[in-house]
Amino acid sequence: MIKKTLYFENPAYLSMKDKQLVVKLPEVEKNKDLPESFKQEAVRTVPIEDIGVLMLDNKQITITHGVIEELLNNNVALITCNSNRMPYGMMLPLEGNTTQTERFRAQIEASLPLKKQLWQQTVMAKIENQAAVLKMCRGAEIRNMQAWVGQVKSDDSDNLEARAAAYYWANMFPKIFGFTRKREGIPPNNLLNYGYAILRAVVARSLVGSGLLPALGIHHRNKYNAYCLADDIMEPYRPFVDKLVVEIVENTENIEELNKEIKVKLLGIPTLDVNINGQRNPLMIAVNHTTASLFKCYDGELRKISYPYL
């Protein structure tokens, strides 16, 4: 079952009752002019087991420890936003699988050649999906990118990922003067940053559910990054976010600010349709297939990660 993504941008009081997330609005609760019947009808409940991602985007949101515990118990990615209304922090459970120790050991003991091969597969899938997006959204020439897919070596030793990225971003937003892909760059970098943050949360959540350490990457290595593996595995999924951002840009007059309408579209990333293993699945389900296959690669059952393709 596809899990829900919940987003709170107004003051709210989040508590728990009977495994249900109970949402109350302080402005309604404190208003003495409103009848009690209306206040009761304003209370909303959601089964916590149905939630996959919960995002808090207001400094006046109160959440009880009981809710946090139950969210983590159900492997919900709890995201908090900063003063700029951008995703800033994420909380995940320390344990997400019944055979946690065995899976950690398989991941930690994975050989360097295996990790190099897994990164090769990851880069190949990413470039192939980028080429598909360029073709669908821009009608751009992609024979060079298709050739690069077949030229990626173990560990991408020739850094074809960077070469493909340079060509890809140079053609993605040709009508936006001065656009380059960088975190603090001009719009639609703000949309891309927001979308990638949601994608990262989905991937990190799935990694924990598969009993893997999100911090221990196959390629990314940064002692300050607690989600190196999530940053690795999300790479072939980024083009799905890019395609959505292109659609938003082409149908929105003002992309300078992330308004509610834009955020609603980006919060739908976990439900995007993707092709994986010959079937169409919501992105969140596809990520589960990917992380499950990654463990099997660590464990010696498989030699290839299952990635989606456009």
Phi, psi and omega in degrees: 000135178289130180278155182275149171252118181253135182231128180240118179244355178248161176306136182205156174243116184252119179228186183225143174209125178054045179066017179249138171283123181255123183249119176239146180256117182305322182297327178281317183299321186273350182282108183287344182277349182270140179291152181299325180298321179292320180298320179293323179289336181282347179282131180243146177231145178222129176300126183297330180293345180270356186264138175249319180225134177231122184245131180251120186228047176200133183290347181258024174269131176249130181230132183280157178297327179299321178295315180300316180300316182289326176298314180293325179296335179255017177056044177270133175279114181262113185250136174245147180253157180267190183294340178271008179066027178251144177307131189233324181220159181216140179240131179225158179291152176285332179234129181227006183211148184288338179249045187306309185297317179297320181289320175302315183297316179298321180292314182294323184272003179302135184288157178297317177301322178297314181295325177294321178292321179294323178290323176302313179298320182296314180294319179300314180295321180296311181296320179298320179288324176298318179299319180296320179295316179300319181293315183289317188269332186236350183062026184283161176290127183234009181299326177296318181291321177297325177291321180297326179305316182282351182259356181293126181263175177306130182065013183048053185298336178268003178054048177291338176302316180292320179296317179295320181297319180299316180291319183300307185287335177293340184246355185285319182231065185296337182275351181261106185296131175081009182289131167222150182277106173205151190304318183261017182282180182290160176303146012268028175302327179297321178291318180297317180301315181295315180296318179294326179296320177294315178300317180299319179296318179298316182292316180298318178301316182291323177299316178297318178297333178271005176078027182248158179272113181297337183281338186263096186277169174266339178225308180296132178223113180207117184295346179262358185252118180275000184228043181299317181292323176298320179293329175292305190290335181283347186306310180291347179271343182304318180302333176294322176292316180302316180299318178296319180296320176302315180297320179294314181301319183286345182240016181228131182288317185238115178248013180296323181239147177277090179279177184299320182298317180293317180298320179302317180294318181290328178290350176274003181306316180300341182257004179300142177283131176225156177262125178211135181055034177078010181227156176268130180219154169300147184307318182299321178290320179299320179298323177299319177297319182296311183290327176295320179291328178298316178299319180297330175291317177299323186275354177091002180282327181233164176240359183220136177283143174274112178243156179277160177223143178281000000 
